[in-house]
């Protein structure tokens, strides 16, 4: 039997830490080996521990040293109903056994909170960790900075409330001394940058498009193109590339009426890969070296079948992979968009793809984990059923997975 290390808290992010949504490179790659391909709770195969998590939330876990962080929304005084009051909280768990070390309320949520989509939660954005600080974001409900060691609140703000549709979604990103997030509301969508030390606004970018439905839920991605940093931020009808320090637009590409954009964009081969949202999503590859409106000049290719509404993509070598919400997995040439295959892989799925240890991992909404061999030929290596609803994306800790299901957090590793 493998032994887990005793508790140890690390205040700085290491290369092995899972410090934000989609991991250290923000694009779904885990630089580890030795991950399991098979697990099963029914025969206790490679299940290191299973910990009950109070409340409901679809944020992904963070793994920093020997601590794990989660956000959750805990119903107060009754069952989970649209009108029930909730406590928006942060949990810190011990990585060796899943024991809760501290449990901190950040915001109370009252009965007048807007309704959410049936696949959403009141705690869907994933936190960000940096230098001993934990930045948590509940969308229109507020943003906060906590001391990661004990959970003490450093600052909170609810100054950037907006009228959402279907609740909150997108996660924040850190760039320099800024904490940046999308606030794609029903009306007047914006991108907002806060001073990460104080929570005060540093800049706000008004997102303008011709999309009738303005609401979206994507997470920005910071890239570097020809020595210049760009904040890539998709919203309804348009993706904007901004100077992350000032909020000034560098370029934009339009996609008409696409709305409720969820997947986080990815960057490889000098191009941005993204999905354009409802009603019928397109997969776009956009060269990132333009200025101004690049709609007619820099879209390298488009795919219009089996494109995700929710799961984020991943590029492995010269191939891009994405899974539609109905479970059909696509492998295409990342340079040209030529489709190598489109095959049924999972059931309905919302979680983003993970590439790790030379394999592709998918987690569907019923708790089925599917392991696929990357390459131009479709090949499933294993299927592993946790038998509990799951919409959160994978996290990786050491050589193990952290998988959040509706009521539990699982640590899965080779025993």
C-alpha positions as CSV (number, residue, x, y, z in Angstrom):
1,X,0.0,0.0,0.0
2,X,1.3,3.4,-0.9
3,X,1.6,6.0,2.0
4,X,0.6,9.6,1.5
5,X,3.0,12.3,2.9
6,X,2.1,13.9,6.2
7,X,0.6,17.4,6.2
8,X,2.9,20.2,4.9
9,X,1.8,23.6,3.8
10,X,3.7,25.4,1.0
11,X,3.1,29.1,0.5
12,X,4.7,29.4,-3.0
13,X,3.4,27.8,-6.1
14,X,5.7,24.9,-7.4
15,X,5.7,23.4,-10.8
16,X,3.7,20.4,-9.4
17,X,0.9,22.6,-7.8
18,X,-2.5,22.8,-9.4
19,X,-3.1,26.5,-8.7
20,X,-6.0,27.5,-11.0
21,X,-8.6,26.2,-13.4
22,X,-7.0,23.8,-15.9
23,X,-3.7,23.6,-14.0
24,X,-0.3,25.2,-14.1
25,X,-0.3,26.0,-17.8
26,X,-4.0,27.0,-17.7
27,X,-4.7,24.8,-20.7
28,X,-5.3,21.3,-19.3
29,X,-1.8,19.8,-19.3
30,X,-0.4,18.1,-16.2
31,X,3.4,17.6,-16.3
32,X,3.4,14.4,-14.3
33,X,3.8,10.6,-14.8
34,X,2.5,7.6,-13.0
35,X,-1.2,8.5,-13.1
36,X,-3.7,5.7,-13.0
37,X,-5.7,4.5,-16.0
38,X,-8.1,2.4,-14.0
39,X,-10.1,3.1,-10.8
40,X,-13.2,1.7,-9.2
41,X,-15.0,2.4,-5.9
42,X,-16.9,-0.9,-6.1
43,X,-13.7,-3.0,-5.8
44,X,-11.7,-0.2,-4.1
45,X,-9.2,0.0,-7.0
46,X,-6.8,2.9,-6.8
47,X,-9.2,4.9,-4.5
48,X,-6.9,6.5,-2.0
49,X,-9.7,8.3,-0.2
50,X,-13.2,9.7,-0.6
51,X,-14.2,12.8,1.4
52,X,-17.7,14.2,1.9
53,X,-18.0,17.8,0.7
54,X,-20.7,20.0,2.3
55,X,-23.0,22.0,0.0
56,X,-23.0,22.1,-3.8
57,X,-20.4,23.5,-6.1
58,X,-18.9,22.8,-9.5
59,X,-15.6,24.6,-9.1
60,X,-12.5,22.5,-9.6
61,X,-10.2,21.8,-6.7
62,X,-6.8,23.4,-6.2
63,X,-3.8,21.4,-4.9
64,X,-1.0,23.4,-3.2
65,X,1.6,21.3,-1.4
66,X,-0.4,19.1,0.9
67,X,-3.5,21.2,0.9
68,X,-6.6,21.2,-1.3
69,X,-9.0,24.1,-1.7
70,X,-12.6,24.1,-2.8
71,X,-15.5,26.6,-2.9
72,X,-19.0,25.5,-2.2
73,X,-22.5,26.9,-1.5
74,X,-24.1,25.4,1.6
75,X,-27.9,25.6,2.0
76,X,-28.9,27.3,5.3
77,X,-31.8,25.7,7.2
78,X,-33.3,23.5,4.5
79,X,-33.0,21.5,1.4
80,X,-31.4,22.8,-1.8
81,X,-34.1,24.9,-3.5
82,X,-34.0,28.0,-5.8
83,X,-35.1,30.3,-3.0
84,X,-33.1,28.9,-0.1
85,X,-30.4,31.1,1.6
86,X,-26.9,29.8,1.2
87,X,-23.5,30.3,2.7
88,X,-20.7,30.8,0.0
89,X,-17.7,29.2,1.5
90,X,-14.1,28.1,1.0
91,X,-12.9,24.7,2.3
92,X,-9.3,23.7,3.0
93,X,-8.7,19.9,3.1
94,X,-5.7,17.9,4.1
95,X,-4.4,16.1,1.0
96,X,-3.2,13.0,2.8
97,X,-6.7,11.9,3.9
98,X,-9.3,14.6,2.8
99,X,-9.9,15.9,6.3
100,X,-11.3,19.4,6.4
101,X,-8.7,21.7,8.1
102,X,-10.8,24.9,7.9
103,X,-14.1,26.0,6.5
104,X,-14.7,29.7,6.0
105,X,-17.8,31.7,5.0
106,X,-16.9,34.4,2.5
107,X,-20.3,35.7,1.6
108,X,-23.9,35.1,2.7
109,X,-26.3,34.6,-0.2
110,X,-29.8,35.7,0.4
111,X,-33.1,34.4,-1.1
112,X,-33.1,37.1,-3.8
113,X,-30.1,35.6,-5.5
114,X,-30.7,35.0,-9.3
115,X,-31.7,31.5,-10.3
116,X,-29.1,29.2,-11.9
117,X,-29.1,26.8,-14.7
118,X,-29.7,23.1,-13.8
119,X,-26.1,22.3,-14.7
120,X,-24.7,25.3,-12.8
121,X,-24.0,25.9,-9.1
122,X,-23.7,28.9,-6.9
123,X,-20.0,28.1,-6.5
124,X,-18.8,27.3,-10.1
125,X,-15.7,29.5,-10.6
126,X,-12.4,27.8,-9.6
127,X,-10.2,29.8,-7.2
128,X,-6.6,31.0,-8.0
129,X,-3.6,30.6,-5.6
130,X,-0.5,32.7,-5.5
131,X,2.1,33.4,-2.9
132,X,0.1,32.2,0.1
133,X,-3.1,34.0,-1.0
134,X,-6.2,32.4,-2.2
135,X,-8.4,34.4,-4.6
136,X,-12.0,33.2,-4.7
137,X,-14.7,34.4,-7.1
138,X,-18.4,33.9,-7.0
139,X,-19.2,35.9,-10.1
140,X,-22.0,38.5,-9.5
141,X,-22.0,37.5,-5.8
142,X,-18.6,38.8,-5.0
143,X,-14.8,38.3,-5.0
144,X,-12.4,37.9,-2.1
145,X,-8.8,37.3,-1.1
146,X,-8.0,34.9,1.8
147,X,-4.8,33.9,3.6
148,X,-4.4,30.4,2.5
149,X,-2.9,29.2,5.7
150,X,-5.8,29.8,8.1
151,X,-8.5,31.2,5.9
152,X,-8.4,34.7,7.2
153,X,-10.1,37.2,4.9
154,X,-7.8,39.8,3.6
155,X,-10.3,41.7,1.4
156,X,-13.8,41.2,-0.1
157,X,-15.7,43.2,-2.6
158,X,-19.3,43.0,-3.9
159,X,-18.9,46.3,-5.8
160,X,-19.1,44.6,-9.2
161,X,-22.5,43.0,-9.0
162,X,-24.3,42.5,-12.3
163,X,-27.5,40.8,-13.5
164,X,-26.5,37.3,-14.7
165,X,-28.4,34.7,-16.6
166,X,-28.1,31.2,-15.3
167,X,-25.8,32.2,-12.4
168,X,-22.0,32.5,-12.3
169,X,-19.4,30.6,-14.2
170,X,-16.0,31.9,-15.4
171,X,-12.9,31.7,-13.2
172,X,-10.5,34.6,-12.6
173,X,-6.9,34.8,-13.7
174,X,-3.8,36.6,-12.2
175,X,-1.5,38.7,-14.4
176,X,1.2,40.7,-12.6
177,X,-0.5,42.6,-9.8
178,X,-4.0,42.2,-11.2
179,X,-6.9,39.8,-10.7
180,X,-9.0,39.7,-13.9
181,X,-12.3,38.1,-14.7
182,X,-15.1,38.3,-17.2
183,X,-18.4,39.9,-16.2
184,X,-20.6,39.0,-19.1
185,X,-24.0,40.1,-17.8
186,X,-27.4,40.1,-19.4
187,X,-26.7,43.7,-20.4
188,X,-23.5,45.8,-20.6
189,X,-21.0,42.9,-20.4
190,X,-17.5,43.8,-19.3
191,X,-14.0,42.5,-18.4
192,X,-12.8,43.7,-15.0
193,X,-9.3,43.9,-13.5
194,X,-8.8,44.4,-9.8
195,X,-5.7,45.2,-7.8
196,X,-5.0,41.8,-6.3
197,X,-3.7,43.4,-3.1
198,X,-6.8,45.5,-2.3
199,X,-9.7,44.4,-4.5
200,X,-10.0,47.9,-6.0
201,X,-10.8,48.3,-9.7
202,X,-7.8,49.0,-11.9
203,X,-9.6,48.9,-15.3
204,X,-12.8,47.9,-17.0
205,X,-13.3,46.9,-20.6
206,X,-16.8,47.2,-22.1
207,X,-17.5,44.3,-24.4
208,X,-19.3,45.3,-27.6
209,X,-20.8,42.9,-30.1
210,X,-24.0,42.4,-32.2
211,X,-25.0,39.3,-30.2
212,X,-28.6,39.7,-28.9
213,X,-27.9,37.5,-25.9
214,X,-25.0,39.2,-24.0
215,X,-24.4,36.7,-21.2
216,X,-21.4,34.3,-21.2
217,X,-19.2,32.4,-18.7
218,X,-15.7,31.9,-20.1
219,X,-12.4,32.2,-18.3
220,X,-9.7,34.4,-19.8
221,X,-6.3,33.1,-20.9
222,X,-3.1,35.2,-20.9
223,X,-0.7,34.4,-23.7
224,X,2.5,35.9,-25.1
225,X,2.7,36.5,-28.8
226,X,5.9,38.0,-30.4
227,X,7.0,39.4,-27.0
228,X,3.6,41.0,-26.1
229,X,1.3,39.7,-23.5
230,X,-2.4,39.3,-24.5
231,X,-5.5,38.6,-22.4
232,X,-7.7,36.4,-24.6
233,X,-11.3,36.9,-23.4
234,X,-14.2,35.3,-25.2
235,X,-17.8,36.6,-24.8
236,X,-21.0,36.6,-26.7
237,X,-20.5,37.3,-30.4
238,X,-16.8,38.3,-30.1
239,X,-13.4,37.3,-28.7
240,X,-11.2,40.2,-27.6
241,X,-7.4,40.2,-27.1
242,X,-6.5,42.9,-24.5
243,X,-3.4,44.4,-23.1
244,X,-3.7,42.7,-19.6
245,X,-2.2,45.6,-17.8
246,X,-4.4,48.4,-19.2
247,X,-7.4,46.7,-20.7
248,X,-6.7,48.3,-24.2
249,X,-7.9,46.2,-27.1
250,X,-5.2,44.7,-29.3
251,X,-7.5,42.7,-31.7
252,X,-10.9,41.1,-31.9
253,X,-12.7,38.5,-34.0
254,X,-16.5,38.4,-34.3
255,X,-18.7,35.3,-34.5
256,X,-22.1,36.8,-34.9
257,X,-24.8,35.6,-32.4
258,X,-22.8,33.0,-30.5
259,X,-23.6,33.4,-26.8
260,X,-23.3,31.7,-23.4
261,X,-19.7,30.9,-24.2
262,X,-18.2,28.7,-21.6
263,X,-15.0,26.9,-22.7
264,X,-11.7,28.5,-21.8
265,X,-9.7,29.3,-24.9
266,X,-6.3,27.6,-25.6
267,X,-3.2,28.7,-27.4
268,X,-0.7,26.7,-29.5
269,X,1.1,27.1,-32.9
270,X,0.5,30.8,-32.8
271,X,-3.3,30.4,-32.8
272,X,-6.2,30.7,-30.4
273,X,-8.6,27.8,-30.4
274,X,-12.1,28.4,-29.0
275,X,-15.8,27.5,-29.2
276,X,-18.4,30.2,-30.0
277,X,-21.2,29.0,-27.7
278,X,-24.9,28.6,-28.3
279,X,-27.0,27.9,-30.2
280,X,-24.7,26.0,-32.6
281,X,-21.1,26.3,-31.7
282,X,-18.2,26.6,-34.1
283,X,-14.6,25.7,-33.3
284,X,-12.4,28.5,-34.5
285,X,-8.6,28.7,-34.9
286,X,-7.5,32.4,-34.9
287,X,-4.0,33.5,-35.6
288,X,-3.0,35.7,-32.7
289,X,-0.6,38.2,-34.4
290,X,-3.2,40.6,-35.7
291,X,-4.4,44.1,-34.7
292,X,-7.9,45.6,-34.9
293,X,-10.8,43.6,-36.3
294,X,-9.2,40.3,-37.7
295,X,-12.5,38.5,-38.5
296,X,-11.8,38.5,-42.2
297,X,-8.1,38.0,-42.1
298,X,-6.9,35.8,-39.2
299,X,-9.4,33.0,-38.8
300,X,-7.4,30.0,-40.0
301,X,-10.1,27.3,-40.0
302,X,-13.6,26.5,-38.7
303,X,-15.2,23.2,-37.7
304,X,-19.0,23.2,-37.3
305,X,-19.9,19.6,-36.1
306,X,-19.7,18.1,-32.6
307,X,-18.2,21.3,-31.1
308,X,-18.5,21.8,-27.3
309,X,-20.8,24.2,-25.5
310,X,-19.1,23.6,-22.2
311,X,-15.9,21.5,-22.1
312,X,-12.6,23.3,-22.9
313,X,-10.3,21.9,-25.6
314,X,-6.7,20.7,-25.5
315,X,-3.8,20.7,-28.0
316,X,-1.4,17.7,-28.0
317,X,1.4,18.1,-30.5
318,X,-0.1,18.8,-33.9
319,X,-3.6,17.7,-33.0
320,X,-6.4,19.6,-31.2
321,X,-9.0,17.6,-29.3
322,X,-12.4,18.6,-28.1
323,X,-15.5,16.8,-26.9
324,X,-19.1,17.9,-27.6
325,X,-21.6,18.0,-24.7
326,X,-23.2,14.8,-26.1
327,X,-19.9,12.9,-25.7
328,X,-18.5,12.8,-29.3
329,X,-14.7,13.3,-29.2
330,X,-13.0,15.1,-32.1
331,X,-9.4,14.9,-33.1
332,X,-8.3,17.4,-35.8
333,X,-5.1,18.7,-37.3
334,X,-4.4,21.8,-35.2
335,X,-2.9,23.6,-38.2
336,X,-5.5,23.0,-40.9
337,X,-8.7,21.8,-39.0
338,X,-8.7,18.6,-41.0
339,X,-10.8,16.1,-38.9
340,X,-9.1,12.8,-38.2
341,X,-12.0,11.3,-36.3
342,X,-15.3,12.1,-34.5
343,X,-16.3,9.2,-32.3
344,X,-18.7,8.6,-29.4
345,X,-16.5,8.6,-26.3
346,X,-18.6,9.4,-23.1
347,X,-22.1,10.2,-22.1
348,X,-23.2,13.8,-21.7
349,X,-20.2,15.8,-20.5
350,X,-19.3,19.3,-19.2
351,X,-15.9,18.9,-17.7
352,X,-12.8,20.0,-19.6
353,X,-10.3,17.7,-21.2
354,X,-7.0,16.8,-19.4
355,X,-3.8,15.7,-21.0
356,X,-1.4,13.9,-18.7
357,X,1.2,11.1,-18.7
358,X,0.8,10.6,-22.5
359,X,-3.0,10.1,-22.2
360,X,-6.2,12.0,-22.6
361,X,-8.7,11.9,-19.7
362,X,-12.4,12.8,-19.9
363,X,-15.0,12.8,-17.0
364,X,-18.7,12.8,-18.0
365,X,-21.7,14.0,-16.0
366,X,-22.6,10.6,-14.6
367,X,-19.1,10.1,-13.2
368,X,-17.7,8.0,-15.9
369,X,-14.0,8.6,-16.5
370,X,-12.7,7.6,-19.9
371,X,-9.0,7.3,-20.8
372,X,-8.1,7.8,-24.5
373,X,-4.8,7.2,-26.3
374,X,-3.9,10.4,-28.2
375,X,-3.3,10.1,-31.9
376,X,-5.1,10.2,-35.2
377,X,-6.9,6.8,-34.6
378,X,-9.5,6.7,-31.9
379,X,-8.6,4.2,-29.1
380,X,-10.2,4.0,-25.7
381,X,-7.8,2.6,-23.0
382,X,-10.2,2.3,-20.0
383,X,-13.5,3.3,-18.6
384,X,-13.9,4.0,-14.9
385,X,-17.3,4.7,-13.2
386,X,-17.6,6.6,-9.9
387,X,-21.4,6.4,-10.2
388,X,-22.0,9.9,-8.9
389,X,-22.9,13.1,-10.9
390,X,-19.8,15.1,-11.9
391,X,-19.5,18.4,-13.8
392,X,-16.2,19.7,-12.3
393,X,-12.9,19.4,-14.3
394,X,-10.0,17.2,-13.1
395,X,-7.1,18.4,-10.9
396,X,-3.8,16.7,-10.4
397,X,-1.9,16.3,-7.2
398,X,1.5,14.6,-7.2
399,X,0.8,11.4,-9.3
400,X,-2.9,11.3,-8.5
401,X,-6.2,12.8,-9.6
402,X,-8.6,14.9,-7.6
403,X,-12.2,14.4,-8.9
404,X,-15.1,16.3,-7.6
405,X,-18.5,14.7,-7.7
406,X,-21.8,16.0,-6.4
407,X,-21.2,15.2,-2.8
408,X,-17.6,14.1,-2.6
409,X,-14.0,14.7,-3.4
410,X,-11.9,11.7,-4.5
411,X,-8.2,11.2,-4.5
412,X,-7.3,8.5,-7.1
413,X,-3.9,7.1,-7.5
414,X,-1.9,3.9,-8.2
415,X,-1.8,1.9,-5.0
